[in-house]
Amino acid sequence: MAGFSYSHLLLSFSLGNNSLQWWGQGSYSHMRIEHQSEKQQQNIFEIKPILRWYPRSQLQGGFAEAGAGASYLSQKDFGDIGLSTKLNFALHFALGYRFPRGHILSLRYSHFSNARTNTPNPGFDFASLNGHLSF
């Protein structure tokens, strides 16, 4: 899997000793697997707002985040999963670390499904290790 994303800070504020940020993010991911001796590819486009929480007043160190938005998957079938729609909801939860220069490393769990707007709705899940460069 490989991809890239663009994030834009929408709002940053403090609640007590905690810092919160709202981000807008657009991303593209490309996945390839070999399933039953057949090569398969999946392209995923996402757009979503993300809420990031720092358990301190400084915007560095460990954080948790959650995002929910819309996605488009290029294939309905990928591996053993057969989705009924290419347009899906996209959810993710992540734990990460922001370094002093703004670079980020995070572990993310992502879920895609049509939220029962159509059947079947098996969902599509994966975990990823993400690196973000700030420039």
FIRODREN-563953 format. One record per residue: residue number from 1; residue in one letter; x, z, y of N, C-alpha, C in turn. Coordinates in Angstrom, 2 decimals. Layout:
N
<site k="NUM" r="A" n_u="X" n_w="Z" n_v="Y" ca_u="X" ca_w="Z" ca_v="Y" c_u="X" c_w="Z" c_v="Y"/>
...
END
This chain:
135
<site k="1" r="M" n_u="0.84" n_w="0.00" n_v="-1.17" ca_u="0.00" ca_w="0.00" ca_v="0.00" c_u="0.88" c_w="0.00" c_v="1.23"/>
<site k="2" r="A" n_u="0.50" n_w="-0.79" n_v="2.20" ca_u="1.19" ca_w="-0.83" ca_v="3.49" c_u="0.15" c_w="-1.07" c_v="4.56"/>
<site k="3" r="G" n_u="0.44" n_w="-0.66" n_v="5.77" ca_u="-0.51" ca_w="-0.89" ca_v="6.85" c_u="0.04" c_w="-0.43" c_v="8.17"/>
<site k="4" r="F" n_u="-0.81" n_w="-0.55" n_v="9.18" ca_u="-0.44" ca_w="-0.08" ca_v="10.50" c_u="-1.71" c_w="0.37" c_v="11.21"/>
<site k="5" r="S" n_u="-1.53" n_w="1.20" n_v="12.21" ca_u="-2.68" ca_w="1.67" ca_v="12.98" c_u="-2.27" c_w="1.83" c_v="14.44"/>
<site k="6" r="Y" n_u="-3.29" n_w="1.83" n_v="15.28" ca_u="-3.08" ca_w="2.10" ca_v="16.69" c_u="-4.02" c_w="3.25" c_v="17.05"/>
<site k="7" r="S" n_u="-3.46" n_w="4.29" n_v="17.66" ca_u="-4.26" ca_w="5.44" ca_v="18.08" c_u="-4.14" c_w="5.61" c_v="19.59"/>
<site k="8" r="H" n_u="-5.27" n_w="5.95" n_v="20.21" ca_u="-5.30" ca_w="6.18" ca_v="21.65" c_u="-5.91" c_w="7.55" c_v="21.91"/>
<site k="9" r="L" n_u="-5.20" n_w="8.38" n_v="22.66" ca_u="-5.70" ca_w="9.71" ca_v="23.00" c_u="-6.87" c_w="9.59" c_v="23.96"/>
<site k="10" r="L" n_u="-8.02" n_w="10.15" n_v="23.58" ca_u="-9.22" ca_w="10.11" ca_v="24.40" c_u="-9.41" c_w="11.39" c_v="25.21"/>
<site k="11" r="L" n_u="-9.10" n_w="12.55" n_v="24.60" ca_u="-9.33" ca_w="13.83" ca_v="25.25" c_u="-8.46" c_w="14.90" c_v="24.59"/>
<site k="12" r="S" n_u="-7.91" n_w="15.78" n_v="25.40" ca_u="-7.10" ca_w="16.89" ca_v="24.89" c_u="-7.53" c_w="18.16" c_v="25.62"/>
<site k="13" r="F" n_u="-7.78" n_w="19.25" n_v="24.88" ca_u="-8.21" ca_w="20.49" ca_v="25.51" c_u="-7.82" c_w="21.68" c_v="24.65"/>
<site k="14" r="S" n_u="-7.90" n_w="22.86" n_v="25.24" ca_u="-7.55" ca_w="24.11" ca_v="24.55" c_u="-8.79" c_w="24.99" c_v="24.41"/>
<site k="15" r="L" n_u="-8.84" n_w="25.71" n_v="23.30" ca_u="-9.85" ca_w="26.74" ca_v="23.05" c_u="-9.10" c_w="27.98" c_v="22.61"/>
<site k="16" r="G" n_u="-8.95" n_w="28.91" n_v="23.52" ca_u="-8.15" ca_w="30.09" ca_v="23.19" c_u="-6.70" c_w="29.69" c_v="22.95"/>
<site k="17" r="N" n_u="-6.16" n_w="30.09" n_v="21.81" ca_u="-4.80" ca_w="29.72" ca_v="21.45" c_u="-4.73" c_w="28.44" c_v="20.62"/>
<site k="18" r="N" n_u="-5.82" n_w="27.71" n_v="20.50" ca_u="-5.88" ca_w="26.48" ca_v="19.72" c_u="-5.90" c_w="25.26" c_v="20.64"/>
<site k="19" r="S" n_u="-5.34" n_w="24.17" n_v="20.17" ca_u="-5.38" ca_w="22.91" ca_v="20.91" c_u="-6.15" c_w="21.89" c_v="20.08"/>
<site k="20" r="L" n_u="-7.00" n_w="21.14" n_v="20.73" ca_u="-7.80" ca_w="20.10" ca_v="20.08" c_u="-7.59" c_w="18.78" c_v="20.80"/>
<site k="21" r="Q" n_u="-7.62" n_w="17.69" n_v="20.02" ca_u="-7.49" ca_w="16.36" ca_v="20.59" c_u="-8.49" c_w="15.43" c_v="19.93"/>
<site k="22" r="W" n_u="-9.11" n_w="14.58" n_v="20.73" ca_u="-9.94" ca_w="13.48" ca_v="20.22" c_u="-9.14" c_w="12.20" c_v="20.38"/>
<site k="23" r="W" n_u="-9.01" n_w="11.45" n_v="19.29" ca_u="-8.30" ca_w="10.18" ca_v="19.28" c_u="-9.25" c_w="9.07" c_v="18.87"/>
<site k="24" r="G" n_u="-9.02" n_w="7.87" n_v="19.34" ca_u="-9.68" ca_w="6.68" ca_v="18.83" c_u="-8.64" c_w="5.92" c_v="18.03"/>
<site k="25" r="Q" n_u="-8.98" n_w="5.47" n_v="16.82" ca_u="-7.99" ca_w="4.82" ca_v="15.97" c_u="-8.56" c_w="3.55" c_v="15.34"/>
<site k="26" r="G" n_u="-7.78" n_w="2.51" n_v="15.35" ca_u="-8.06" ca_w="1.28" ca_v="14.62" c_u="-6.91" c_w="1.06" c_v="13.65"/>
<site k="27" r="S" n_u="-7.22" n_w="0.64" n_v="12.42" ca_u="-6.13" ca_w="0.48" ca_v="11.45" c_u="-6.40" c_w="-0.66" c_v="10.48"/>
<site k="28" r="Y" n_u="-5.31" n_w="-1.12" n_v="9.87" ca_u="-5.35" ca_w="-2.14" ca_v="8.83" c_u="-4.47" c_w="-1.66" c_v="7.69"/>
<site k="29" r="S" n_u="-4.97" n_w="-1.77" n_v="6.45" ca_u="-4.20" ca_w="-1.42" ca_v="5.26" c_u="-4.31" c_w="-2.55" c_v="4.24"/>
<site k="30" r="H" n_u="-3.23" n_w="-2.79" n_v="3.53" ca_u="-3.22" ca_w="-3.79" ca_v="2.48" c_u="-2.79" c_w="-3.10" c_v="1.19"/>
<site k="31" r="M" n_u="-3.60" n_w="-3.25" n_v="0.14" ca_u="-3.31" ca_w="-2.62" ca_v="-1.15" c_u="-3.23" c_w="-3.71" c_v="-2.22"/>
<site k="32" r="R" n_u="-2.31" n_w="-3.51" n_v="-3.15" ca_u="-2.20" ca_w="-4.42" ca_v="-4.31" c_u="-2.06" c_w="-3.58" c_v="-5.57"/>
<site k="33" r="I" n_u="-2.75" n_w="-4.02" n_v="-6.63" ca_u="-2.61" ca_w="-3.38" ca_v="-7.93" c_u="-2.66" c_w="-4.45" c_v="-9.01"/>
<site k="34" r="E" n_u="-2.23" n_w="-4.07" n_v="-10.20" ca_u="-2.44" ca_w="-4.91" ca_v="-11.38" c_u="-3.41" c_w="-4.15" c_v="-12.27"/>
<site k="35" r="H" n_u="-4.57" n_w="-4.76" n_v="-12.52" ca_u="-5.62" ca_w="-4.12" ca_v="-13.29" c_u="-6.03" c_w="-5.06" c_v="-14.42"/>
<site k="36" r="Q" n_u="-5.90" n_w="-4.60" n_v="-15.65" ca_u="-6.22" ca_w="-5.39" ca_v="-16.84" c_u="-5.52" c_w="-6.75" c_v="-16.80"/>
<site k="37" r="S" n_u="-4.21" n_w="-6.71" n_v="-16.54" ca_u="-3.34" ca_w="-7.89" ca_v="-16.46" c_u="-3.73" c_w="-8.88" c_v="-15.37"/>
<site k="38" r="E" n_u="-4.47" n_w="-8.42" n_v="-14.39" ca_u="-4.88" ca_w="-9.27" ca_v="-13.27" c_u="-4.43" c_w="-8.62" c_v="-11.97"/>
<site k="39" r="K" n_u="-3.78" n_w="-9.41" n_v="-11.10" ca_u="-3.35" ca_w="-8.89" ca_v="-9.80" c_u="-4.54" c_w="-8.91" c_v="-8.84"/>
<site k="40" r="Q" n_u="-4.75" n_w="-7.77" n_v="-8.17" ca_u="-5.85" ca_w="-7.64" ca_v="-7.21" c_u="-5.31" c_w="-7.17" c_v="-5.87"/>
<site k="41" r="Q" n_u="-5.99" n_w="-7.58" n_v="-4.81" ca_u="-5.62" ca_w="-7.19" ca_v="-3.45" c_u="-6.84" c_w="-6.66" c_v="-2.72"/>
<site k="42" r="Q" n_u="-6.59" n_w="-5.77" n_v="-1.80" ca_u="-7.66" ca_w="-5.22" ca_v="-0.96" c_u="-7.12" c_w="-5.10" c_v="0.45"/>
<site k="43" r="N" n_u="-7.86" n_w="-5.62" n_v="1.42" ca_u="-7.55" ca_w="-5.46" ca_v="2.84" c_u="-8.63" c_w="-4.58" c_v="3.45"/>
<site k="44" r="I" n_u="-8.20" n_w="-3.56" n_v="4.17" ca_u="-9.13" ca_w="-2.59" ca_v="4.75" c_u="-8.93" c_w="-2.53" c_v="6.25"/>
<site k="45" r="F" n_u="-10.01" n_w="-2.72" n_v="6.99" ca_u="-10.01" ca_w="-2.60" ca_v="8.45" c_u="-10.88" c_w="-1.40" c_v="8.80"/>
<site k="46" r="E" n_u="-10.39" n_w="-0.53" n_v="9.68" ca_u="-11.13" ca_w="0.69" ca_v="10.04" c_u="-11.13" c_w="0.90" c_v="11.56"/>
<site k="47" r="I" n_u="-12.18" n_w="1.51" n_v="12.04" ca_u="-12.23" ca_w="1.99" ca_v="13.41" c_u="-12.99" c_w="3.32" c_v="13.38"/>
<site k="48" r="K" n_u="-12.37" n_w="4.35" n_v="14.01" ca_u="-13.02" ca_w="5.67" ca_v="13.95" c_u="-12.45" c_w="6.63" c_v="14.98"/>
<site k="49" r="P" n_u="-13.28" n_w="7.59" n_v="15.40" ca_u="-12.77" ca_w="8.70" ca_v="16.19" c_u="-12.17" c_w="9.75" c_v="15.26"/>
<site k="50" r="I" n_u="-11.16" n_w="10.44" n_v="15.75" ca_u="-10.46" ca_w="11.46" ca_v="14.96" c_u="-10.35" c_w="12.74" c_v="15.79"/>
<site k="51" r="L" n_u="-10.64" n_w="13.87" n_v="15.16" ca_u="-10.46" ca_w="15.17" ca_v="15.79" c_u="-9.24" c_w="15.83" c_v="15.16"/>
<site k="52" r="R" n_u="-8.26" n_w="16.19" n_v="15.98" ca_u="-7.04" ca_w="16.84" ca_v="15.50" c_u="-6.98" c_w="18.25" c_v="16.07"/>
<site k="53" r="W" n_u="-6.66" n_w="19.23" n_v="15.20" ca_u="-6.61" ca_w="20.64" ca_v="15.57" c_u="-5.21" c_w="21.20" c_v="15.33"/>
<site k="54" r="Y" n_u="-4.64" n_w="21.79" n_v="16.38" ca_u="-3.38" ca_w="22.52" ca_v="16.30" c_u="-3.70" c_w="24.01" c_v="16.43"/>
<site k="55" r="P" n_u="-3.26" n_w="24.85" n_v="15.50" ca_u="-3.57" ca_w="26.29" ca_v="15.58" c_u="-2.66" c_w="27.04" c_v="16.55"/>
<site k="56" r="R" n_u="-2.34" n_w="26.41" n_v="17.66" ca_u="-1.49" ca_w="27.01" ca_v="18.69" c_u="-1.75" c_w="26.24" c_v="19.98"/>
<site k="57" r="S" n_u="-1.20" n_w="26.71" n_v="21.07" ca_u="-1.42" ca_w="26.05" ca_v="22.36" c_u="-0.53" c_w="24.81" c_v="22.52"/>
<site k="58" r="Q" n_u="0.58" n_w="24.74" n_v="21.79" ca_u="1.48" ca_w="23.59" ca_v="21.88" c_u="1.01" c_w="22.47" c_v="20.97"/>
<site k="59" r="L" n_u="1.20" n_w="21.23" n_v="21.43" ca_u="0.80" ca_w="20.06" ca_v="20.65" c_u="1.97" c_w="19.57" c_v="19.79"/>
<site k="60" r="Q" n_u="2.48" n_w="20.46" n_v="18.98" ca_u="3.50" ca_w="20.09" ca_v="17.99" c_u="3.44" c_w="21.06" c_v="16.83"/>
<site k="61" r="G" n_u="4.13" n_w="20.72" n_v="15.76" ca_u="4.06" ca_w="21.54" ca_v="14.56" c_u="2.93" c_w="21.08" c_v="13.67"/>
<site k="62" r="G" n_u="2.47" n_w="21.98" n_v="12.80" ca_u="1.43" ca_w="21.65" ca_v="11.84" c_u="0.07" c_w="21.43" c_v="12.48"/>
<site k="63" r="F" n_u="-0.73" n_w="20.54" n_v="11.88" ca_u="-2.08" ca_w="20.27" ca_v="12.36" c_u="-2.96" c_w="19.85" c_v="11.20"/>
<site k="64" r="A" n_u="-4.27" n_w="19.86" n_v="11.45" ca_u="-5.27" ca_w="19.34" ca_v="10.52" c_u="-6.12" c_w="18.35" c_v="11.30"/>
<site k="65" r="E" n_u="-6.60" n_w="17.32" n_v="10.62" ca_u="-7.46" ca_w="16.36" ca_v="11.31" c_u="-8.53" c_w="15.81" c_v="10.38"/>
<site k="66" r="A" n_u="-9.59" n_w="15.31" n_v="11.00" ca_u="-10.68" ca_w="14.67" ca_v="10.28" c_u="-11.16" c_w="13.49" c_v="11.10"/>
<site k="67" r="G" n_u="-11.54" n_w="12.43" n_v="10.40" ca_u="-12.05" ca_w="11.24" ca_v="11.07" c_u="-13.21" c_w="10.66" c_v="10.30"/>
<site k="68" r="A" n_u="-14.15" n_w="10.05" n_v="11.02" ca_u="-15.31" ca_w="9.39" ca_v="10.40" c_u="-15.65" c_w="8.17" c_v="11.23"/>
<site k="69" r="G" n_u="-15.81" n_w="7.03" n_v="10.56" ca_u="-16.12" ca_w="5.80" ca_v="11.29" c_u="-16.57" c_w="4.70" c_v="10.37"/>
<site k="70" r="A" n_u="-16.26" n_w="3.46" n_v="10.74" ca_u="-16.69" ca_w="2.28" ca_v="10.01" c_u="-15.49" c_w="1.55" c_v="9.42"/>
<site k="71" r="S" n_u="-15.73" n_w="0.86" n_v="8.31" ca_u="-14.67" ca_w="0.08" ca_v="7.68" c_u="-15.22" c_w="-1.21" c_v="7.09"/>
<site k="72" r="Y" n_u="-14.32" n_w="-2.17" n_v="6.93" ca_u="-14.62" ca_w="-3.42" ca_v="6.25" c_u="-13.58" c_w="-3.59" c_v="5.16"/>
<site k="73" r="L" n_u="-14.02" n_w="-3.76" n_v="3.90" ca_u="-13.13" ca_w="-3.99" ca_v="2.78" c_u="-13.27" c_w="-5.44" c_v="2.37"/>
<site k="74" r="S" n_u="-12.16" n_w="-6.13" n_v="2.15" ca_u="-12.19" ca_w="-7.56" ca_v="1.86" c_u="-12.78" c_w="-7.88" c_v="0.49"/>
<site k="75" r="Q" n_u="-12.71" n_w="-6.93" n_v="-0.45" ca_u="-13.22" ca_w="-7.15" ca_v="-1.81" c_u="-14.17" c_w="-6.03" c_v="-2.19"/>
<site k="76" r="K" n_u="-15.26" n_w="-6.39" n_v="-2.84" ca_u="-16.18" ca_w="-5.34" ca_v="-3.34" c_u="-15.64" c_w="-4.71" c_v="-4.62"/>
<site k="77" r="D" n_u="-14.90" n_w="-5.47" n_v="-5.41" ca_u="-14.34" ca_w="-4.98" ca_v="-6.67" c_u="-12.84" c_w="-4.76" c_v="-6.51"/>
<site k="78" r="F" n_u="-12.39" n_w="-3.57" n_v="-6.91" ca_u="-10.97" ca_w="-3.25" ca_v="-6.85" c_u="-10.68" c_w="-2.26" c_v="-7.97"/>
<site k="79" r="G" n_u="-9.87" n_w="-2.66" n_v="-8.93" ca_u="-9.62" ca_w="-1.83" ca_v="-10.10" c_u="-10.91" c_w="-1.65" c_v="-10.88"/>
<site k="80" r="D" n_u="-11.22" n_w="-0.43" n_v="-11.25" ca_u="-12.45" ca_w="-0.11" ca_v="-11.98" c_u="-13.65" c_w="0.11" c_v="-11.07"/>
<site k="81" r="I" n_u="-13.46" n_w="0.00" n_v="-9.77" ca_u="-14.52" ca_w="0.31" ca_v="-8.81" c_u="-15.25" c_w="-0.95" c_v="-8.38"/>
<site k="82" r="G" n_u="-16.57" n_w="-0.91" n_v="-8.47" ca_u="-17.41" ca_w="-2.02" ca_v="-8.02" c_u="-18.34" c_w="-1.54" c_v="-6.91"/>
<site k="83" r="L" n_u="-17.98" n_w="-1.84" n_v="-5.67" ca_u="-18.81" ca_w="-1.44" ca_v="-4.53" c_u="-19.92" c_w="-2.46" c_v="-4.32"/>
<site k="84" r="S" n_u="-21.00" n_w="-2.05" n_v="-3.70" ca_u="-22.11" ca_w="-2.97" ca_v="-3.46" c_u="-22.05" c_w="-3.61" c_v="-2.07"/>
<site k="85" r="T" n_u="-21.22" n_w="-3.08" n_v="-1.18" ca_u="-21.11" ca_w="-3.63" ca_v="0.17" c_u="-19.64" c_w="-3.69" c_v="0.61"/>
<site k="86" r="K" n_u="-19.34" n_w="-4.63" n_v="1.48" ca_u="-18.00" ca_w="-4.70" ca_v="2.07" c_u="-17.91" c_w="-3.84" c_v="3.32"/>
<site k="87" r="L" n_u="-19.03" n_w="-3.69" n_v="4.02" ca_u="-19.08" ca_w="-2.77" ca_v="5.17" c_u="-19.37" c_w="-1.37" c_v="4.64"/>
<site k="88" r="N" n_u="-18.55" n_w="-0.41" n_v="5.04" ca_u="-18.67" ca_w="0.95" ca_v="4.53" c_u="-18.36" c_w="1.97" c_v="5.62"/>
<site k="89" r="F" n_u="-18.74" n_w="3.20" n_v="5.34" ca_u="-18.31" ca_w="4.31" ca_v="6.16" c_u="-16.91" c_w="4.70" c_v="5.71"/>
<site k="90" r="A" n_u="-16.10" n_w="5.17" n_v="6.65" ca_u="-14.74" ca_w="5.60" ca_v="6.35" c_u="-14.57" c_w="7.05" c_v="6.78"/>
<site k="91" r="L" n_u="-14.12" n_w="7.89" n_v="5.87" ca_u="-13.86" ca_w="9.30" ca_v="6.16" c_u="-12.41" c_w="9.61" c_v="5.78"/>
<site k="92" r="H" n_u="-11.81" n_w="10.52" n_v="6.49" ca_u="-10.50" ca_w="11.01" ca_v="6.05" c_u="-10.28" c_w="12.44" c_v="6.52"/>
<site k="93" r="F" n_u="-9.46" n_w="13.12" n_v="5.75" ca_u="-9.00" ca_w="14.47" ca_v="6.06" c_u="-7.49" c_w="14.45" c_v="5.89"/>
<site k="94" r="A" n_u="-6.76" n_w="15.10" n_v="6.80" ca_u="-5.31" ca_w="15.07" ca_v="6.72" c_u="-4.70" c_w="16.39" c_v="7.17"/>
<site k="95" r="L" n_u="-3.53" n_w="16.66" n_v="6.62" ca_u="-2.66" ca_w="17.74" ca_v="7.08" c_u="-1.36" c_w="17.08" c_v="7.49"/>
<site k="96" r="G" n_u="-0.83" n_w="17.47" n_v="8.64" ca_u="0.37" ca_w="16.80" ca_v="9.11" c_u="1.25" c_w="17.70" c_v="9.94"/>
<site k="97" r="Y" n_u="2.32" n_w="17.09" n_v="10.39" ca_u="3.30" ca_w="17.79" ca_v="11.23" c_u="3.73" c_w="16.85" c_v="12.35"/>
<site k="98" r="R" n_u="3.65" n_w="17.33" n_v="13.60" ca_u="4.10" ca_w="16.55" ca_v="14.75" c_u="5.44" c_w="17.10" c_v="15.20"/>
<site k="99" r="F" n_u="6.45" n_w="16.22" n_v="15.20" ca_u="7.80" ca_w="16.59" ca_v="15.59" c_u="7.93" c_w="16.61" c_v="17.11"/>
<site k="100" r="P" n_u="8.96" n_w="17.28" n_v="17.66" ca_u="9.10" ca_w="17.41" ca_v="19.11" c_u="9.07" c_w="16.08" c_v="19.89"/>
<site k="101" r="R" n_u="9.55" n_w="14.99" n_v="19.33" ca_u="9.54" ca_w="13.70" ca_v="20.05" c_u="8.22" c_w="12.94" c_v="19.87"/>
<site k="102" r="G" n_u="7.26" n_w="13.54" n_v="19.18" ca_u="5.95" ca_w="12.91" ca_v="19.03" c_u="5.73" c_w="12.16" c_v="17.73"/>
<site k="103" r="H" n_u="6.76" n_w="12.02" n_v="16.91" ca_u="6.58" ca_w="11.36" ca_v="15.62" c_u="5.79" c_w="12.27" c_v="14.69"/>
<site k="104" r="I" n_u="5.00" n_w="11.66" n_v="13.79" ca_u="4.11" ca_w="12.43" ca_v="12.93" c_u="4.28" c_w="12.02" c_v="11.47"/>
<site k="105" r="L" n_u="4.21" n_w="13.00" n_v="10.60" ca_u="4.17" ca_w="12.78" ca_v="9.15" c_u="2.94" c_w="13.51" c_v="8.64"/>
<site k="106" r="S" n_u="2.09" n_w="12.81" n_v="7.86" ca_u="0.87" ca_w="13.45" ca_v="7.37" c_u="0.53" c_w="12.99" c_v="5.96"/>
<site k="107" r="L" n_u="-0.21" n_w="13.84" n_v="5.28" ca_u="-0.77" ca_w="13.54" ca_v="3.96" c_u="-2.27" c_w="13.42" c_v="4.17"/>
<site k="108" r="R" n_u="-2.83" n_w="12.25" n_v="3.79" ca_u="-4.23" ca_w="11.95" ca_v="4.10" c_u="-5.01" c_w="11.60" c_v="2.85"/>
<site k="109" r="Y" n_u="-6.22" n_w="12.14" n_v="2.77" ca_u="-7.19" ca_w="11.77" ca_v="1.74" c_u="-8.25" c_w="10.90" c_v="2.42"/>
<site k="110" r="S" n_u="-8.47" n_w="9.69" n_v="1.92" ca_u="-9.43" ca_w="8.76" ca_v="2.51" c_u="-10.55" c_w="8.45" c_v="1.52"/>
<site k="111" r="H" n_u="-11.75" n_w="8.30" n_v="2.06" ca_u="-12.93" ca_w="7.98" ca_v="1.25" c_u="-13.73" c_w="6.89" c_v="1.96"/>
<site k="112" r="F" n_u="-14.15" n_w="5.88" n_v="1.17" ca_u="-14.98" ca_w="4.80" ca_v="1.68" c_u="-16.22" c_w="4.71" c_v="0.81"/>
<site k="113" r="S" n_u="-17.38" n_w="4.65" n_v="1.44" ca_u="-18.63" ca_w="4.46" ca_v="0.70" c_u="-19.69" c_w="3.94" c_v="1.65"/>
<site k="114" r="N" n_u="-20.80" n_w="3.47" n_v="1.08" ca_u="-21.88" ca_w="2.97" ca_v="1.93" c_u="-22.91" c_w="4.04" c_v="2.25"/>
<site k="115" r="A" n_u="-22.64" n_w="5.29" n_v="1.90" ca_u="-23.51" ca_w="6.45" ca_v="2.20" c_u="-24.92" c_w="6.24" c_v="1.65"/>
<site k="116" r="R" n_u="-24.99" n_w="5.65" n_v="0.48" ca_u="-26.26" ca_w="5.41" ca_v="-0.21" c_u="-27.21" c_w="4.47" c_v="0.53"/>
<site k="117" r="T" n_u="-26.66" n_w="3.59" n_v="1.36" ca_u="-27.50" ca_w="2.57" ca_v="1.98" c_u="-27.79" c_w="1.43" c_v="1.01"/>
<site k="118" r="N" n_u="-27.06" n_w="1.38" n_v="-0.09" ca_u="-27.23" ca_w="0.37" ca_v="-1.12" c_u="-26.71" c_w="0.97" c_v="-2.43"/>
<site k="119" r="T" n_u="-27.16" n_w="0.45" n_v="-3.56" ca_u="-26.67" ca_w="0.92" ca_v="-4.85" c_u="-26.01" c_w="-0.22" c_v="-5.60"/>
<site k="120" r="P" n_u="-24.99" n_w="0.03" n_v="-6.38" ca_u="-24.39" ca_w="1.34" ca_v="-6.63" c_u="-23.54" c_w="1.79" c_v="-5.45"/>
<site k="121" r="N" n_u="-23.22" n_w="3.06" n_v="-5.45" ca_u="-22.40" ca_w="3.65" ca_v="-4.38" c_u="-21.32" c_w="4.53" c_v="-5.01"/>
<site k="122" r="P" n_u="-20.37" n_w="3.91" n_v="-5.75" ca_u="-19.36" ca_w="4.73" ca_v="-6.43" c_u="-18.32" c_w="5.33" c_v="-5.48"/>
<site k="123" r="G" n_u="-18.13" n_w="4.74" n_v="-4.32" ca_u="-17.10" ca_w="5.21" ca_v="-3.41" c_u="-15.73" c_w="4.75" c_v="-3.84"/>
<site k="124" r="F" n_u="-14.81" n_w="4.79" n_v="-2.93" ca_u="-13.44" ca_w="4.33" ca_v="-3.13" c_u="-12.55" c_w="5.36" c_v="-2.44"/>
<site k="125" r="D" n_u="-11.69" n_w="6.04" n_v="-3.20" ca_u="-10.86" ca_w="7.13" ca_v="-2.67" c_u="-9.39" c_w="6.88" c_v="-2.95"/>
<site k="126" r="F" n_u="-8.56" n_w="7.34" n_v="-2.04" ca_u="-7.12" ca_w="7.34" ca_v="-2.29" c_u="-6.43" c_w="8.33" c_v="-1.36"/>
<site k="127" r="A" n_u="-5.25" n_w="8.73" n_v="-1.74" ca_u="-4.42" ca_w="9.61" ca_v="-0.92" c_u="-3.22" c_w="8.80" c_v="-0.45"/>
<site k="128" r="S" n_u="-2.72" n_w="9.11" n_v="0.74" ca_u="-1.57" ca_w="8.38" ca_v="1.27" c_u="-0.68" c_w="9.30" c_v="2.09"/>
<site k="129" r="L" n_u="0.57" n_w="8.96" n_v="2.12" ca_u="1.55" ca_w="9.63" ca_v="2.96" c_u="1.77" c_w="8.71" c_v="4.15"/>
<site k="130" r="N" n_u="1.55" n_w="9.23" n_v="5.37" ca_u="1.59" ca_w="8.40" ca_v="6.58" c_u="2.67" c_w="8.86" c_v="7.53"/>
<site k="131" r="G" n_u="3.35" n_w="7.90" n_v="8.11" ca_u="4.31" ca_w="8.17" ca_v="9.16" c_u="3.89" c_w="7.43" c_v="10.42"/>
<site k="132" r="H" n_u="3.90" n_w="8.11" n_v="11.55" ca_u="3.50" ca_w="7.53" ca_v="12.83" c_u="4.64" c_w="7.67" c_v="13.81"/>
<site k="133" r="L" n_u="5.01" n_w="6.57" n_v="14.42" ca_u="6.07" ca_w="6.61" ca_v="15.43" c_u="5.44" c_w="6.59" c_v="16.81"/>
<site k="134" r="S" n_u="5.96" n_w="7.40" n_v="17.68" ca_u="5.46" ca_w="7.48" ca_v="19.06" c_u="6.43" c_w="6.74" c_v="19.96"/>
<site k="135" r="F" n_u="5.90" n_w="5.77" n_v="20.71" ca_u="6.75" ca_w="5.06" ca_v="21.68" c_u="5.93" c_w="4.57" c_v="22.85"/>
END
